[in-house]
Amino acid sequence: MTDPLDPDYVITNWRAEEGLPESSATDMVQTSDGYLWFGTFNGLVRFDGSRFTVFGPNNVPAIPHSGIIKLLIDRRGRMWVGTLAARG
């Protein structure tokens, strides 16, 4: 068990106030370039260590639905994004 006062470990909580579209995530992956990616029911979120960027149907037409339910990094390092079905 680690000492909670150990300076080698920092615990930070991020919420909507810090730029997340909501306070829960459906999935999370890290890409080889160091970004953390989160799936939420309100969009795909990229975190660079200091700021969040939200992607969804409004700013990325290739994303059919803002409900992101699964993220996967394949053997080639490509990220696959599973969404809820888009309404036609």
N, CA, C and O atoms as CSV, one atom per row, in Angstrom:
chain,resi,resn,atom,element,x,y,z
A,1,MET,N,N,0.838,-1.178,0.000
A,1,MET,CA,C,0.000,0.000,0.000
A,1,MET,C,C,0.885,1.244,0.000
A,1,MET,O,O,1.919,1.285,0.667
A,2,THR,N,N,0.464,2.252,-0.754
A,2,THR,CA,C,1.262,3.468,-0.837
A,2,THR,C,C,0.803,4.484,0.203
A,2,THR,O,O,-0.350,4.490,0.633
A,3,ASP,N,N,1.718,5.321,0.582
A,3,ASP,CA,C,1.431,6.401,1.517
A,3,ASP,C,C,0.666,7.499,0.779
A,3,ASP,O,O,1.163,7.998,-0.231
A,4,PRO,N,N,-0.529,7.895,1.244
A,4,PRO,CA,C,-1.302,8.919,0.534
A,4,PRO,C,C,-0.592,10.274,0.489
A,4,PRO,O,O,-0.954,11.135,-0.313
A,5,LEU,N,N,0.400,10.466,1.330
A,5,LEU,CA,C,1.153,11.719,1.320
A,5,LEU,C,C,2.438,11.621,0.507
A,5,LEU,O,O,3.225,12.567,0.477
A,6,ASP,N,N,2.659,10.477,-0.156
A,6,ASP,CA,C,3.854,10.250,-0.959
A,6,ASP,C,C,3.842,11.199,-2.160
A,6,ASP,O,O,2.891,11.164,-2.941
A,7,PRO,N,N,4.863,12.045,-2.337
A,7,PRO,CA,C,4.870,13.001,-3.452
A,7,PRO,C,C,5.027,12.353,-4.826
A,7,PRO,O,O,4.873,13.037,-5.837
A,8,ASP,N,N,5.330,11.045,-4.894
A,8,ASP,CA,C,5.442,10.372,-6.189
A,8,ASP,C,C,4.079,10.060,-6.802
A,8,ASP,O,O,3.993,9.716,-7.981
A,9,TYR,N,N,3.017,10.177,-6.010
A,9,TYR,CA,C,1.672,9.869,-6.490
A,9,TYR,C,C,0.772,11.087,-6.297
A,9,TYR,O,O,0.714,11.676,-5.218
A,10,VAL,N,N,0.081,11.440,-7.360
A,10,VAL,CA,C,-0.843,12.561,-7.301
A,10,VAL,C,C,-2.199,12.059,-7.781
A,10,VAL,O,O,-2.296,11.414,-8.825
A,11,ILE,N,N,-3.215,12.351,-7.036
A,11,ILE,CA,C,-4.575,11.982,-7.419
A,11,ILE,C,C,-5.339,13.258,-7.717
A,11,ILE,O,O,-5.433,14.155,-6.879
A,12,THR,N,N,-5.884,13.326,-8.927
A,12,THR,CA,C,-6.654,14.484,-9.348
A,12,THR,C,C,-8.001,14.013,-9.865
A,12,THR,O,O,-8.076,13.049,-10.626
A,13,ASN,N,N,-9.048,14.678,-9.459
A,13,ASN,CA,C,-10.393,14.387,-9.959
A,13,ASN,C,C,-10.775,15.454,-10.964
A,13,ASN,O,O,-10.607,16.646,-10.706
A,14,TRP,N,N,-11.292,15.028,-12.114
A,14,TRP,CA,C,-11.763,15.957,-13.129
A,14,TRP,C,C,-13.267,15.821,-13.254
A,14,TRP,O,O,-13.809,14.716,-13.212
A,15,ARG,N,N,-13.929,16.939,-13.406
A,15,ARG,CA,C,-15.393,16.972,-13.514
A,15,ARG,C,C,-15.786,17.872,-14.672
A,15,ARG,O,O,-14.933,18.347,-15.422
A,16,ALA,N,N,-17.073,18.098,-14.809
A,16,ALA,CA,C,-17.572,18.980,-15.862
A,16,ALA,C,C,-16.961,20.379,-15.745
A,16,ALA,O,O,-16.741,21.043,-16.759
A,17,GLU,N,N,-16.692,20.821,-14.544
A,17,GLU,CA,C,-16.105,22.146,-14.348
A,17,GLU,C,C,-14.725,22.268,-15.004
A,17,GLU,O,O,-14.294,23.371,-15.338
A,18,GLU,N,N,-14.039,21.151,-15.186
A,18,GLU,CA,C,-12.728,21.154,-15.822
A,18,GLU,C,C,-12.795,20.875,-17.328
A,18,GLU,O,O,-11.757,20.841,-17.990
A,19,GLY,N,N,-13.984,20.678,-17.872
A,19,GLY,CA,C,-14.129,20.500,-19.315
A,19,GLY,C,C,-14.696,19.183,-19.775
A,19,GLY,O,O,-14.898,18.989,-20.973
A,20,LEU,N,N,-14.961,18.266,-18.858
A,20,LEU,CA,C,-15.591,17.008,-19.268
A,20,LEU,C,C,-17.063,17.251,-19.604
A,20,LEU,O,O,-17.707,18.080,-18.962
A,21,PRO,N,N,-17.605,16.544,-20.595
A,21,PRO,CA,C,-19.010,16.748,-20.929
A,21,PRO,C,C,-19.964,16.154,-19.899
A,21,PRO,O,O,-21.143,16.509,-19.874
A,22,GLU,N,N,-19.474,15.263,-19.056
A,22,GLU,CA,C,-20.251,14.695,-17.952
A,22,GLU,C,C,-19.277,14.059,-16.964
A,22,GLU,O,O,-18.081,13.971,-17.241
A,23,SER,N,N,-19.778,13.620,-15.826
A,23,SER,CA,C,-18.880,13.159,-14.758
A,23,SER,C,C,-18.584,11.664,-14.778
A,23,SER,O,O,-17.925,11.163,-13.867
A,24,SER,N,N,-19.048,10.945,-15.784
A,24,SER,CA,C,-18.746,9.511,-15.856
A,24,SER,C,C,-18.248,9.160,-17.258
A,24,SER,O,O,-18.523,9.859,-18.234
A,25,ALA,N,N,-17.508,8.056,-17.322
A,25,ALA,CA,C,-16.963,7.601,-18.604
A,25,ALA,C,C,-17.380,6.154,-18.836
A,25,ALA,O,O,-17.513,5.376,-17.891
A,26,THR,N,N,-17.586,5.801,-20.102
A,26,THR,CA,C,-17.942,4.435,-20.465
A,26,THR,C,C,-16.707,3.592,-20.768
A,26,THR,O,O,-16.738,2.369,-20.638
A,27,ASP,N,N,-15.612,4.253,-21.173
A,27,ASP,CA,C,-14.384,3.535,-21.518
A,27,ASP,C,C,-13.236,4.533,-21.544
A,27,ASP,O,O,-13.457,5.744,-21.574
A,28,MET,N,N,-11.997,4.014,-21.532
A,28,MET,CA,C,-10.822,4.866,-21.578
A,28,MET,C,C,-9.680,4.100,-22.227
A,28,MET,O,O,-9.492,2.914,-21.958
A,29,VAL,N,N,-8.914,4.777,-23.087
A,29,VAL,CA,C,-7.704,4.207,-23.675
A,29,VAL,C,C,-6.642,5.298,-23.724
A,29,VAL,O,O,-6.945,6.487,-23.625
A,30,GLN,N,N,-5.388,4.869,-23.879
A,30,GLN,CA,C,-4.293,5.805,-24.107
A,30,GLN,C,C,-3.653,5.455,-25.434
A,30,GLN,O,O,-3.296,4.301,-25.671
A,31,THR,N,N,-3.505,6.456,-26.308
A,31,THR,CA,C,-2.880,6.238,-27.602
A,31,THR,C,C,-1.369,6.415,-27.483
A,31,THR,O,O,-0.873,6.966,-26.500
A,32,SER,N,N,-0.651,5.944,-28.491
A,32,SER,CA,C,0.810,5.956,-28.439
A,32,SER,C,C,1.390,7.368,-28.375
A,32,SER,O,O,2.538,7.539,-27.967
A,33,ASP,N,N,0.615,8.384,-28.772
A,33,ASP,CA,C,1.095,9.764,-28.685
A,33,ASP,C,C,0.875,10.369,-27.301
A,33,ASP,O,O,1.175,11.543,-27.079
A,34,GLY,N,N,0.350,9.567,-26.367
A,34,GLY,CA,C,0.206,10.004,-24.983
A,34,GLY,C,C,-1.145,10.546,-24.594
A,34,GLY,O,O,-1.396,10.774,-23.410
A,35,TYR,N,N,-2.026,10.758,-25.552
A,35,TYR,CA,C,-3.363,11.265,-25.213
A,35,TYR,C,C,-4.161,10.205,-24.470
A,35,TYR,O,O,-4.054,9.014,-24.761
A,36,LEU,N,N,-4.961,10.649,-23.508
A,36,LEU,CA,C,-5.978,9.797,-22.894
A,36,LEU,C,C,-7.284,10.116,-23.598
A,36,LEU,O,O,-7.621,11.281,-23.812
A,37,TRP,N,N,-8.017,9.068,-23.955
A,37,TRP,CA,C,-9.310,9.209,-24.622
A,37,TRP,C,C,-10.382,8.579,-23.746
A,37,TRP,O,O,-10.200,7.482,-23.217
A,38,PHE,N,N,-11.499,9.279,-23.597
A,38,PHE,CA,C,-12.612,8.802,-22.790
A,38,PHE,C,C,-13.864,8.734,-23.645
A,38,PHE,O,O,-14.137,9.638,-24.435
A,39,GLY,N,N,-14.613,7.672,-23.487
A,39,GLY,CA,C,-15.935,7.602,-24.080
A,39,GLY,C,C,-16.929,8.059,-23.043
A,39,GLY,O,O,-16.837,7.668,-21.879
A,40,THR,N,N,-17.883,8.884,-23.447
A,40,THR,CA,C,-18.968,9.301,-22.558
A,40,THR,C,C,-20.267,9.255,-23.363
A,40,THR,O,O,-20.239,9.095,-24.583
A,41,PHE,N,N,-21.379,9.393,-22.693
A,41,PHE,CA,C,-22.650,9.442,-23.415
A,41,PHE,C,C,-22.888,10.818,-24.042
A,41,PHE,O,O,-23.903,11.039,-24.702
A,42,ASN,N,N,-21.940,11.743,-23.828
A,42,ASN,CA,C,-22.031,13.079,-24.425
A,42,ASN,C,C,-20.823,13.397,-25.298
A,42,ASN,O,O,-20.488,14.566,-25.486
A,43,GLY,N,N,-20.166,12.367,-25.834
A,43,GLY,CA,C,-19.083,12.597,-26.774
A,43,GLY,C,C,-17.802,11.841,-26.461
A,43,GLY,O,O,-17.646,11.246,-25.395
A,44,LEU,N,N,-16.896,11.884,-27.422
A,44,LEU,CA,C,-15.559,11.327,-27.311
A,44,LEU,C,C,-14.660,12.442,-26.796
A,44,LEU,O,O,-14.685,13.554,-27.323
A,45,VAL,N,N,-13.865,12.151,-25.770
A,45,VAL,CA,C,-13.082,13.191,-25.110
A,45,VAL,C,C,-11.591,12.852,-25.188
A,45,VAL,O,O,-11.181,11.737,-24.864
A,46,ARG,N,N,-10.788,13.829,-25.622
A,46,ARG,CA,C,-9.332,13.691,-25.637
A,46,ARG,C,C,-8.752,14.578,-24.538
A,46,ARG,O,O,-9.119,15.745,-24.401
A,47,PHE,N,N,-7.834,13.997,-23.758
A,47,PHE,CA,C,-7.182,14.741,-22.672
A,47,PHE,C,C,-5.688,14.751,-22.927
A,47,PHE,O,O,-5.074,13.697,-23.097
A,48,ASP,N,N,-5.099,15.942,-22.952
A,48,ASP,CA,C,-3.669,16.077,-23.236
A,48,ASP,C,C,-2.829,16.281,-21.978
A,48,ASP,O,O,-1.632,16.551,-22.073
A,49,GLY,N,N,-3.429,16.158,-20.828
A,49,GLY,CA,C,-2.727,16.358,-19.570
A,49,GLY,C,C,-3.095,17.656,-18.892
A,49,GLY,O,O,-2.857,17.835,-17.697
A,50,SER,N,N,-3.683,18.571,-19.666
A,50,SER,CA,C,-4.114,19.829,-19.064
A,50,SER,C,C,-5.482,20.295,-19.544
A,50,SER,O,O,-6.157,21.051,-18.845
A,51,ARG,N,N,-5.902,19.851,-20.732
A,51,ARG,CA,C,-7.206,20.313,-21.223
A,51,ARG,C,C,-7.942,19.179,-21.942
A,51,ARG,O,O,-7.331,18.269,-22.502
A,52,PHE,N,N,-9.264,19.265,-21.905
A,52,PHE,CA,C,-10.148,18.290,-22.546
A,52,PHE,C,C,-10.683,18.873,-23.847
A,52,PHE,O,O,-11.024,20.054,-23.916
A,53,THR,N,N,-10.755,18.030,-24.882
A,53,THR,CA,C,-11.387,18.390,-26.148
A,53,THR,C,C,-12.471,17.355,-26.406
A,53,THR,O,O,-12.213,16.153,-26.353
A,54,VAL,N,N,-13.688,17.821,-26.686
A,54,VAL,CA,C,-14.830,16.931,-26.886
A,54,VAL,C,C,-15.156,16.849,-28.370
A,54,VAL,O,O,-15.249,17.866,-29.057
A,55,PHE,N,N,-15.329,15.609,-28.858
A,55,PHE,CA,C,-15.676,15.353,-30.256
A,55,PHE,C,C,-17.024,14.646,-30.297
A,55,PHE,O,O,-17.301,13.765,-29.483
A,56,GLY,N,N,-17.852,15.040,-31.245
A,56,GLY,CA,C,-19.159,14.417,-31.411
A,56,GLY,C,C,-19.735,14.769,-32.762
A,56,GLY,O,O,-19.055,15.386,-33.582
A,57,PRO,N,N,-20.978,14.386,-33.010
A,57,PRO,CA,C,-21.595,14.629,-34.317
A,57,PRO,C,C,-21.625,16.098,-34.732
A,57,PRO,O,O,-21.646,16.407,-35.924
A,58,ASN,N,N,-21.629,17.000,-33.756
A,58,ASN,CA,C,-21.690,18.429,-34.093
A,58,ASN,C,C,-20.391,18.965,-34.688
A,58,ASN,O,O,-20.423,19.896,-35.492
A,59,ASN,N,N,-19.238,18.386,-34.303
A,59,ASN,CA,C,-17.976,18.907,-34.839
A,59,ASN,C,C,-17.164,17.858,-35.615
A,59,ASN,O,O,-16.144,18.189,-36.222
A,60,VAL,N,N,-17.616,16.592,-35.596
A,60,VAL,CA,C,-16.980,15.528,-36.390
A,60,VAL,C,C,-18.102,14.699,-37.024
A,60,VAL,O,O,-18.603,13.760,-36.405
A,61,PRO,N,N,-18.497,15.043,-38.252
A,61,PRO,CA,C,-19.623,14.350,-38.884
A,61,PRO,C,C,-19.477,12.836,-38.981
A,61,PRO,O,O,-20.485,12.135,-39.075
A,62,ALA,N,N,-18.245,12.308,-38.961
A,62,ALA,CA,C,-18.033,10.859,-39.048
A,62,ALA,C,C,-18.471,10.142,-37.772
A,62,ALA,O,O,-18.651,8.924,-37.786
A,63,ILE,N,N,-18.643,10.869,-36.677
A,63,ILE,CA,C,-19.147,10.264,-35.434
A,63,ILE,C,C,-20.671,10.337,-35.495
A,63,ILE,O,O,-21.239,11.426,-35.413
A,64,PRO,N,N,-21.345,9.186,-35.639
A,64,PRO,CA,C,-22.784,9.200,-35.886
A,64,PRO,C,C,-23.648,9.501,-34.665
A,64,PRO,O,O,-24.811,9.873,-34.816
A,65,HIS,N,N,-23.105,9.348,-33.465
A,65,HIS,CA,C,-23.904,9.529,-32.245
A,65,HIS,C,C,-22.977,9.977,-31.127
A,65,HIS,O,O,-21.829,9.537,-31.066
A,66,SER,N,N,-23.448,10.835,-30.252
A,66,SER,CA,C,-22.600,11.321,-29.162
A,66,SER,C,C,-22.415,10.295,-28.051
A,66,SER,O,O,-21.551,10.471,-27.192
A,67,GLY,N,N,-23.206,9.235,-28.050
A,67,GLY,CA,C,-23.071,8.188,-27.041
A,67,GLY,C,C,-21.945,7.235,-27.406
A,67,GLY,O,O,-22.125,6.348,-28.240
A,68,ILE,N,N,-20.785,7.414,-26.784
A,68,ILE,CA,C,-19.617,6.576,-27.052
A,68,ILE,C,C,-19.605,5.448,-26.026
A,68,ILE,O,O,-19.544,5.702,-24.823
A,69,ILE,N,N,-19.664,4.206,-26.497
A,69,ILE,CA,C,-19.778,3.089,-25.555
A,69,ILE,C,C,-18.548,2.189,-25.495
A,69,ILE,O,O,-18.394,1.428,-24.539
A,70,LYS,N,N,-17.662,2.258,-26.500
A,70,LYS,CA,C,-16.486,1.383,-26.498
A,70,LYS,C,C,-15.342,2.033,-27.253
A,70,LYS,O,O,-15.542,2.614,-28.320
A,71,LEU,N,N,-14.128,1.933,-26.691
A,71,LEU,CA,C,-12.909,2.398,-27.347
A,71,LEU,C,C,-11.934,1.231,-27.414
A,71,LEU,O,O,-11.847,0.435,-26.480
A,72,LEU,N,N,-11.204,1.132,-28.515
A,72,LEU,CA,C,-10.270,0.028,-28.692
A,72,LEU,C,C,-9.070,0.519,-29.502
A,72,LEU,O,O,-9.230,1.221,-30.500
A,73,ILE,N,N,-7.873,0.146,-29.064
A,73,ILE,CA,C,-6.660,0.400,-29.839
A,73,ILE,C,C,-6.258,-0.928,-30.474
A,73,ILE,O,O,-6.033,-1.911,-29.767
A,74,ASP,N,N,-6.166,-0.962,-31.815
A,74,ASP,CA,C,-5.822,-2.218,-32.479
A,74,ASP,C,C,-4.303,-2.396,-32.543
A,74,ASP,O,O,-3.552,-1.545,-32.065
A,75,ARG,N,N,-3.863,-3.494,-33.129
A,75,ARG,CA,C,-2.428,-3.824,-33.183
A,75,ARG,C,C,-1.604,-2.815,-33.966
A,75,ARG,O,O,-0.396,-2.701,-33.755
A,76,ARG,N,N,-2.242,-2.091,-34.857
A,76,ARG,CA,C,-1.543,-1.061,-35.633
A,76,ARG,C,C,-1.548,0.295,-34.925
A,76,ARG,O,O,-0.989,1.267,-35.433
A,77,GLY,N,N,-2.176,0.356,-33.758
A,77,GLY,CA,C,-2.235,1.599,-33.001
A,77,GLY,C,C,-3.394,2.500,-33.365
A,77,GLY,O,O,-3.464,3.638,-32.901
A,78,ARG,N,N,-4.319,2.001,-34.202
A,78,ARG,CA,C,-5.489,2.793,-34.577
A,78,ARG,C,C,-6.542,2.692,-33.493
A,78,ARG,O,O,-6.728,1.633,-32.893
A,79,MET,N,N,-7.227,3.787,-33.244
A,79,MET,CA,C,-8.307,3.777,-32.257
A,79,MET,C,C,-9.642,3.580,-32.965
A,79,MET,O,O,-9.959,4.265,-33.937
A,80,TRP,N,N,-10.415,2.626,-32.453
A,80,TRP,CA,C,-11.758,2.353,-32.947
A,80,TRP,C,C,-12.741,2.862,-31.905
A,80,TRP,O,O,-12.524,2.718,-30.702
A,81,VAL,N,N,-13.822,3.459,-32.384
A,81,VAL,CA,C,-14.814,4.071,-31.500
A,81,VAL,C,C,-16.170,3.444,-31.767
A,81,VAL,O,O,-16.676,3.510,-32.888
A,82,GLY,N,N,-16.764,2.837,-30.746
A,82,GLY,CA,C,-18.105,2.275,-30.846
A,82,GLY,C,C,-19.111,3.243,-30.246
A,82,GLY,O,O,-18.932,3.733,-29.131
A,83,THR,N,N,-20.175,3.512,-31.002
A,83,THR,CA,C,-21.207,4.455,-30.561
A,83,THR,C,C,-22.565,3.773,-30.468
A,83,THR,O,O,-22.765,2.667,-30.969
A,84,LEU,N,N,-23.466,4.448,-29.828
A,84,LEU,CA,C,-24.860,4.039,-29.895
A,84,LEU,C,C,-25.310,4.232,-31.345
A,84,LEU,O,O,-24.676,4.976,-32.092
A,85,ALA,N,N,-26.378,3.581,-31.742
A,85,ALA,CA,C,-26.864,3.710,-33.124
A,85,ALA,C,C,-27.360,5.116,-33.367
A,85,ALA,O,O,-28.021,5.712,-32.517
A,86,ALA,N,N,-27.034,5.642,-34.539
A,86,ALA,CA,C,-27.517,6.958,-34.922
A,86,ALA,C,C,-28.984,6.865,-35.320
A,86,ALA,O,O,-29.409,5.878,-35.920
A,87,ARG,N,N,-29.730,7.859,-34.997
A,87,ARG,CA,C,-31.144,7.885,-35.396
A,87,ARG,C,C,-31.254,8.405,-36.804
A,87,ARG,O,O,-30.664,9.427,-37.155
A,88,GLY,N,N,-32.019,7.688,-37.613
A,88,GLY,CA,C,-32.150,8.051,-39.010
A,88,GLY,C,C,-33.250,8.951,-39.250
A,88,GLY,O,O,-33.486,9.348,-40.391
